[in-house]
Amino acid sequence: MSAAAAAAVEKRLEAGAAEAGFWAALDVWTLKPQVANRRLSGCRLEAEREAHCSAAGLRPVLAELLPGLRRESGGELDEILPAVVGERASGRLKVMLRTVIPKTQAESCKELVFQDFKNNTATFIPVEGHIATSCTFKKSNIYSFKLRQIEGDELWVISVSILCPEEWVADGILYPKTAWLTDVLLTKIVKWSTENKKSYFKSTLSLISVEKYSKCYQRLKAKYKEMVKIWPEVTNPEKFVYEDVAIATYLLVLWEDERAEKGLTAKQSFIDLGCGNGLLVHILINEGHPGRGIDVRKRRIWDMYGPQTCLKECAITPSDDFLFPDVDWIIGNHSDELTPWIPVVAARSSYSCRYFVLPCCFFDFYGKYCRRQTKSTQYRAYLDFITEVGSICGFKVEEDCLRIPSTKRVCLIGNQRTYSASGEERLDEERAHYIRERYSCTGANTNCIEVKDTASLFAHNIMDCSNVDDGMVQDTSGEADFSVFNKWVAGFIPREKVEKVRNCAALPRDFIDDIVLQVAKALLKTNQDNCEDSTGYWNKGGSLPLKNVADLLDCDMLQKLKKECGGLKTLLRNNYQVFEVVHGNVQIRDWSKEKQTKTMSSDTKRKSPSEAFKTRLCWFFVNHPDGCPRAAEKCPFAHGIEEVRPRANGKKNI
C-alpha cells in the first residue's frame, strides 16, 4: 500500500509555535514515551546514525543497525521510504534505534525512528524478530508525525499519519488503538510544541537501566502488595508501600550495576538513618542485603516485619557516636533534619562508604534551610545545597529522578570520591570549615551552649558504630546525655520522640471558634449589598483571598497559626462545614447546592450514622443570620440543643 493511502489527522498549533517546538516535542515522545503512554516504563536508545535521504543511503545504515534484516524487508524499503522522507527526498536523515519497554511482563519492542529535519517529518517503524539474526519491518504499525505551515497563513499544523490504518495491530500496551494516536498522543505533541518550559531536573532513571528497573519493580510490587491490606499506620498505605517498593527497586538495580562494574560478589551492606516505617529496610534485607534502620520513634508496623529486619529506636545526633566504618552505603530517605548530614556521616565513616539521599523537607545543619537567592525554586535551591555539601565532603555527586508518587523525587548519590585516601585529613578540615561557615551564617550559634573553643565542635574521632547495640540505643523520651565536645555541632536538635500534632486540631476550641466567626462575618459583609432587598434569599457571602483573610486576624492569632502545619488554610479546611477553600480563595460553603447523593469520603464511610449524626450543633443554625440552608431532617448537625445526641464513644460534644 502506498503512503498516499495513509490515514492522517491534523491539529493546528497556536501562534508562536514552530519547528523548534515540534522537534522538542518529538524528542519527548522518542526518548521518554512513558510521559504520554502510562503503560510504558520507558525506552533505551540503542544507536543513532545519519544517512542520506534515499534508499541507497539508508541500506548501509540499516545493515549496521539491523544485521538480521531479511532480504524481502530490504525490498520493502522503496515502498516505505515515501512515508519516511515525505514528498521532497533530499538532505540527510537522523536514524535512531530504540527499545520501548512496557511496565508489565510483556516483551520489549525495537523501533527505528527516522527524523527528516528538512521536511519536518518523524517516522516510527516497529521491528519484529531478533535484530541480530532474523527480523523484519512491522508494516501494519508504521506511523509518522509531520509539521507544515498553511500557505498564506501564519498557522502551523501537526498531523499524524498511519501507513496501513486498516491493518493496525493494537495490543493495548506498546501500541494502543489508532484513536489513541490521533486523540491523545497528537494532542500531547501539539501541547508540548507550544510549551516553553525549562526543566530544572534530570529525566527519570537516568543512571540505571530502565528495563532492569521495570522487571525488578513488577516483581517486588507483586511480592509486597499485600502490605497495603495490613498497613497499621495512619498514613496512606498505597502511597508509602509503592513508594518504598520503587525506592528499593532503584537501589537494588544501582547496587547490582555497582557489583558488576567492580567485580564484587557480596551484596552491599547499608544503614538507613531516619528509617520511618522501616519498609525500605525490610525489603532490602529480604532481597539479601545486610543492613539496619534507625529512627527516633518506633512505628507500630515494626513488629510485623519479624526478627530478621533490624530496626532500632534511637535519637540520631551527628557525632562520633554515629559513624559506620563497616557499612557500604548510608541511606537518607526523607531524613529531614539529618539530610545535610548524610554526606558528612558517609565521608567520615570510611573512605569506601557511599550514600544515597532523597531530600524532602528543607533543613540546614542546624535548623530550617533558607535559600540565599531566588533565581530558582526553593526545592531546586535545596537540592543544589545538598549537592554542594556532598562535593565539599569529597564526593562526585550524581542526580537522578525517581518514579515515586511524590513531588519530592530527586535523589542525590555519592558513590565516588574526588580525592585519594591519603588526602582524608585535609578534606576533613575543609568539611569542618564549611560546616562552621554555615553555622555562623545561619546565626544558629546564638542559641547554643557557650563553648570557648568552637573548633572542637567540628572535630571527630572515627569510632565503629556499624553494629548499633542495645547499650547505645537510649531512651529518647528524656534528654540525650551527649558531651558537647563529642558532637560535631552544638546547635543540632534531633526531632522529638513524641510527634506533636500540628494540624490545628490541638488548638483551643475557643480560639478556633473566634477565627471561624470572624472570617465568616467578613465574608458575609462582602455580599451584603446584593441581598438586603431579597426576600427568602440565603446569604452565602462573597469570596476573599487567603491573604486578605489573614489580614483580618491580629498578630497573636497569626503567631499561633504559624506554628501549625498549613496555618490558616489548614484551620479553615478543618472547618469543612463552614468554609471551602478554592484556588486560594475562601468562601462560605453553600449546602443548599451540595448534592445529597455526593459520594461519601473514606472517613465518613468508617462511621455509622449512629456515631456522628446530630452529635454537634449546626454552625449555620447558631451563627448565620439566615440560619441553616437545609431543613432540620436533612442536616446531619443538630438544630438546637434538644436535637443533640450523645456520642457513642462518650466524648464530649463540641
Helices and strands as residue ranges (DSSP letters): G 3-5, E 7-12, H 19-31, G 33-35, E 40-52, H 55-65, H 71-75, H 77-85, E 92-102, E 109-116, E 121-130, E 134-137, G 139-141, E 143-149, E 156-162, G 165-167, H 178-180, I 181-185, H 186-194, H 210-224, H 227-230, H 237-262, E 270-273, H 279-286, E 291-295, H 302-305, E 311-313, G 320-322, E 329-333, G 336-341, H 342-349, E 354-358, H 378-392, E 395-401, E 410-417, G 421-423, H 424-441, G 444-447, G 454-458, H 509-525, G 528-530, E 543-545, H 546-551, H 555-562, H 567-574, E 579-582, E 585-588, G 591-593, H 602-606, H 609-612, H 619-623, G 641-643
